[in-house]
């Protein structure tokens, strides 16, 4: 049990590094250039007048 207590500062540092890596991964996933058309189409949803207008937007998915 004492060895775990001695290693606690290391675990705390690794925890911070782990969350930083996860945060950078999420930023990369959301902000990558290949997803721009998809997010632009999603941002347009509240401004559309017609319900079937989604098919004309690049990157928009078909309705299920």
N, C-alpha and C positions, 0 to 999 in steps of 0.2 A: 504494500500500500504506500509506503514511503517513496518508492520510485515514481509512482504516478503523481504524487504531490510535488516531487522534484521536477518533473517534466511539465508541470502546469504552465509555466511561462512559454515554453515552446509550443504547446497546444494552443494557447491564446494567440500567438503570432501566426501560426498556421491557419487558424480559424479566420483571421482577418484577411490573409492572403487568399484563402479559398473563396470567401465572399467577394473579394475584389475581382477574381478571375470569373466568377459567375456573373457579376455585374457587367464586365467587359464582354462576355459572351452574349448576354442579352442585348446589349447595345449593338453589337455586330449583327445579330440576327434581325433586329428591327430596322437599323439604319443602312443596311447594305443597299447599294444602288439597284440591284436586280429586283427589289421589292417596291421600288418607287411607284411604278404604274399601279400596282395592287393597292397601295395605301392612298394614292390619289383618287382611285375609283371609290374606295371606301369613304373618303372624306367628302365626296360628292353626294352621298346618299341623302342627307337632309335637304339638299337643294333640288332634287329631281322632282319634276311635276308629274310624270307618268310612272305607274308601277312597273311597266315593262321596259323602262329606259336602261336598265342595267346591262343589257346585251350590247349596247353601243360603246361601252367604256372599255378601254384597254386594261387588261389585268383583272377584270371583274370575273367572278366565278358564276357559273350557271346556277339557277335556283334548284333546290332539291325538292 
